[in-house]
């Protein structure tokens, strides 16, 4: 049984801003078990104003399985960039069926934006940041716009850039929740095994972090899970977890 929650609007003063509220939530609830964080967030803190965002990639099954235990109707946003592996699209449909998820929301890039910015579909070859902006950042900003918060499956072990990842964090005027932030690779593997969860088929071929097919390759032994993303480039994140999304959400709220 979860302890009685403190309403979100009582965490800090209204003038403290969303960053202070996120920090307050992290201090109060960041130590809870992942499924308790999900339950608290979905049933008490944000009610019908929360969604999940899933890539249906290498580590996605755990978060989605936990969500299904709490609320199978909770919106799950999937960014269909037009560049996914066929295996990922099949995995999305298979997991939704496995877990009985009934509210998968597929968000795509704006056709007009693609025609203007990436008419040949080859923008990733010359400007990966611009490609991610039009295919991921802008669509995600649209996808999460109706919600006050969203859940992700990000974890600290996935990359050095995520080593200090909090459970609750501010993104513009909204809050992003990372219930599995503190989990280790062993935690992930143990949960997958205990619940007999299916993996994305690409994991068997060494893809430990899975994004769009032109910019994803298998991970070499000893490398972190995200080293196969944009290999050979300084880029380590697509932008949906960086300042680009925050700016888009902030601009949209003005």
C-alpha positions as CSV (number, residue, x, y, z in Angstrom):
1,X,0.0,0.0,0.0
2,X,1.4,3.4,-1.0
3,X,1.5,6.1,1.5
4,X,-1.0,9.0,1.0
5,X,0.6,11.3,-1.6
6,X,1.2,15.0,-1.4
7,X,-0.7,16.8,-4.2
8,X,1.6,18.0,-7.0
9,X,0.6,21.6,-6.5
10,X,1.7,21.6,-2.9
11,X,5.3,20.6,-3.7
12,X,7.0,23.9,-3.5
13,X,5.3,27.2,-4.2
14,X,3.8,27.8,-7.6
15,X,6.4,30.5,-8.2
16,X,9.2,27.9,-7.8
17,X,8.6,26.7,-11.3
18,X,8.5,23.3,-12.8
19,X,12.1,22.5,-12.1
20,X,11.5,22.9,-8.4
21,X,8.4,20.7,-8.6
22,X,10.4,18.0,-10.4
23,X,13.1,18.2,-7.8
24,X,10.5,17.9,-5.1
25,X,9.0,14.9,-6.7
26,X,12.4,13.3,-7.1
27,X,13.2,13.8,-3.4
28,X,9.8,12.4,-2.3
29,X,9.4,9.5,-4.6
30,X,12.6,8.9,-6.5
31,X,13.6,6.1,-4.0
32,X,10.5,4.0,-4.7
33,X,10.5,0.9,-6.7
34,X,9.8,1.5,-10.5
35,X,6.3,0.1,-10.5
36,X,5.5,2.2,-7.4
37,X,6.7,5.3,-9.2
38,X,4.5,4.4,-12.2
39,X,1.5,3.8,-10.0
40,X,2.0,6.9,-8.0
41,X,2.4,9.0,-11.2
42,X,-0.5,7.5,-13.1
43,X,-3.1,7.1,-10.4
44,X,-2.3,10.0,-8.1
45,X,0.1,12.7,-9.3
46,X,-1.0,13.2,-12.9
47,X,-4.1,11.0,-13.4
48,X,-5.3,11.3,-17.0
49,X,-2.6,13.8,-17.9
50,X,0.3,11.3,-18.2
51,X,1.6,9.2,-21.1
52,X,4.5,6.9,-21.8
53,X,7.0,7.3,-24.7
54,X,8.5,4.1,-26.0
55,X,10.9,3.3,-28.9
56,X,10.0,-0.4,-28.7
57,X,13.7,-0.9,-28.8
58,X,16.2,-3.2,-26.9
59,X,15.0,-2.3,-23.3
60,X,11.4,-1.3,-23.9
61,X,9.6,-4.4,-22.7
62,X,10.2,-3.9,-18.9
63,X,8.6,-0.4,-18.7
64,X,5.6,-1.4,-20.9
65,X,5.1,-4.6,-18.8
66,X,4.9,-2.5,-15.6
67,X,2.6,0.0,-17.2
68,X,0.3,-2.8,-18.3
69,X,0.0,-4.0,-14.7
70,X,-1.2,-0.5,-13.6
71,X,-3.3,0.7,-16.6
72,X,-3.4,-0.9,-20.0
73,X,-5.2,2.1,-21.4
74,X,-2.4,4.6,-20.5
75,X,-1.4,6.3,-23.7
76,X,1.9,5.0,-25.2
77,X,3.5,7.3,-27.7
78,X,5.6,5.7,-30.5
79,X,7.5,7.9,-32.9
80,X,7.2,6.4,-36.4
81,X,10.1,8.2,-38.0
82,X,9.8,6.4,-41.4
83,X,13.3,5.0,-40.8
84,X,12.6,2.2,-38.3
85,X,13.8,-1.4,-38.7
86,X,10.9,-3.7,-39.8
87,X,11.8,-5.8,-36.7
88,X,11.0,-2.8,-34.5
89,X,7.6,-2.2,-36.0
90,X,6.8,-5.9,-35.6
91,X,8.0,-5.9,-32.0
92,X,5.8,-2.9,-31.3
93,X,2.7,-4.8,-32.4
94,X,3.8,-8.0,-30.6
95,X,4.4,-6.3,-27.3
96,X,1.1,-4.4,-27.5
97,X,-0.7,-7.7,-28.0
98,X,1.4,-9.5,-25.3
99,X,0.5,-6.9,-22.7
100,X,-2.9,-5.9,-23.8
101,X,-2.0,-2.3,-24.3
102,X,-4.9,-0.6,-26.0
103,X,-3.8,3.0,-26.5
104,X,-0.6,3.0,-28.7
105,X,-0.4,6.4,-30.3
106,X,1.7,6.5,-33.5
107,X,3.1,9.9,-34.2
108,X,4.7,10.7,-37.5
109,X,6.7,13.6,-38.9
110,X,4.7,16.3,-40.7
111,X,4.6,15.5,-44.4
112,X,5.0,19.2,-45.3
113,X,8.1,19.4,-43.1
114,X,9.7,16.3,-44.7
115,X,9.0,17.7,-48.2
116,X,10.7,21.0,-47.2
117,X,13.6,19.7,-45.1
118,X,14.3,16.1,-46.3
119,X,12.7,15.7,-49.7
120,X,15.0,12.9,-50.8
121,X,14.9,11.1,-47.4
122,X,18.7,11.2,-47.2
123,X,19.2,14.1,-44.7
124,X,20.7,11.7,-42.2
125,X,23.7,11.4,-44.5
126,X,24.6,15.1,-44.2
127,X,22.9,16.5,-41.1
128,X,21.9,14.0,-38.4
129,X,20.7,16.7,-36.0
130,X,18.4,18.2,-38.6
131,X,17.1,14.7,-39.4
132,X,16.3,14.0,-35.8
133,X,14.7,17.3,-35.3
134,X,12.2,16.8,-38.1
135,X,11.6,13.1,-37.6
136,X,11.7,12.9,-33.8
137,X,11.9,16.1,-31.8
138,X,9.0,18.0,-33.4
139,X,6.8,14.9,-33.6
140,X,7.4,14.1,-29.9
141,X,6.7,17.7,-28.9
142,X,3.3,17.3,-30.6
143,X,2.8,13.9,-29.1
144,X,3.3,14.9,-25.5
145,X,1.7,18.3,-25.8
146,X,-1.7,17.2,-24.3
147,X,0.0,15.8,-21.2
148,X,1.7,17.2,-18.0
149,X,4.1,14.3,-17.7
150,X,5.4,11.3,-19.5
151,X,7.2,8.1,-18.6
152,X,10.4,6.8,-20.3
153,X,12.5,3.7,-19.9
154,X,15.8,5.5,-19.8
155,X,18.5,4.2,-17.4
156,X,21.8,5.4,-16.1
157,X,23.8,2.4,-17.3
158,X,22.9,3.0,-20.9
159,X,25.5,5.7,-21.5
160,X,27.9,8.1,-19.8
161,X,25.6,11.0,-20.8
162,X,22.9,9.4,-18.6
163,X,25.0,8.7,-15.6
164,X,23.3,11.3,-13.4
165,X,19.8,10.7,-14.7
166,X,17.1,11.6,-12.1
167,X,13.8,9.9,-11.8
168,X,11.8,13.1,-12.1
169,X,13.1,15.9,-14.3
170,X,11.7,19.1,-15.8
171,X,11.4,19.5,-19.6
172,X,10.2,22.9,-20.4
173,X,6.7,23.2,-18.8
174,X,6.4,19.4,-18.3
175,X,7.9,16.6,-16.2
176,X,9.6,13.5,-17.6
177,X,9.7,10.5,-15.4
178,X,12.4,7.8,-15.6
179,X,11.2,5.0,-13.2
180,X,14.0,2.7,-14.2
181,X,16.8,5.3,-13.9
182,X,18.6,3.5,-11.1
183,X,18.4,0.0,-12.6
184,X,21.5,-2.0,-13.6
185,X,21.9,-4.3,-16.5
186,X,21.3,-7.2,-14.1
187,X,18.1,-5.7,-12.9
188,X,16.9,-5.4,-16.5
189,X,18.0,-9.0,-17.4
190,X,16.5,-10.5,-14.3
191,X,13.1,-8.9,-14.8
192,X,13.0,-9.9,-18.5
193,X,13.8,-13.5,-17.5
194,X,11.4,-13.6,-14.5
195,X,8.5,-12.5,-16.6
196,X,9.5,-14.3,-19.8
197,X,9.4,-11.1,-21.8
198,X,10.2,-11.2,-25.5
199,X,13.2,-9.2,-26.8
200,X,13.4,-7.0,-29.9
201,X,14.7,-9.6,-32.4
202,X,17.6,-7.2,-33.2
203,X,19.1,-7.7,-29.8
204,X,20.3,-11.2,-30.8
205,X,22.4,-9.5,-33.5
206,X,24.2,-7.2,-31.1
207,X,21.9,-4.2,-31.3
208,X,21.7,-3.1,-27.7
209,X,20.2,0.3,-28.4
210,X,17.9,0.5,-31.4
211,X,16.9,3.6,-33.3
212,X,16.5,4.4,-37.0
213,X,18.2,1.8,-39.3
214,X,20.5,4.2,-41.1
215,X,22.1,5.4,-37.9
216,X,22.2,2.2,-35.8
217,X,24.7,-0.6,-35.8
218,X,25.6,-3.5,-33.5
219,X,27.6,-2.7,-30.3
220,X,31.1,-4.0,-30.0
221,X,32.2,-6.0,-26.9
222,X,33.1,-3.7,-24.0
223,X,31.3,-0.6,-25.4
224,X,28.3,1.0,-23.7
225,X,24.8,0.2,-25.0
226,X,24.4,3.3,-27.0
227,X,27.8,3.2,-28.8
228,X,26.1,1.8,-31.8
229,X,24.0,4.9,-32.3
230,X,25.5,7.5,-34.8
231,X,28.8,5.6,-34.7
232,X,31.7,7.7,-35.8
233,X,30.0,10.9,-34.8
234,X,30.1,13.0,-31.6
235,X,26.3,12.7,-31.4
236,X,25.0,10.5,-28.6
237,X,21.3,11.5,-28.3
238,X,18.7,12.0,-30.9
239,X,17.5,15.3,-29.4
240,X,14.2,14.2,-27.7
241,X,16.1,14.0,-24.4
242,X,18.0,17.2,-24.9
243,X,17.3,20.9,-25.1
244,X,15.6,20.8,-28.5
245,X,12.5,19.2,-27.1
246,X,12.5,21.5,-24.1
247,X,12.6,24.5,-26.4
248,X,9.8,23.1,-28.6
249,X,7.6,22.5,-25.6
250,X,8.3,25.9,-24.0
251,X,7.7,27.7,-27.3
252,X,4.4,25.9,-27.7
253,X,3.2,26.9,-24.3
254,X,3.8,30.6,-24.8
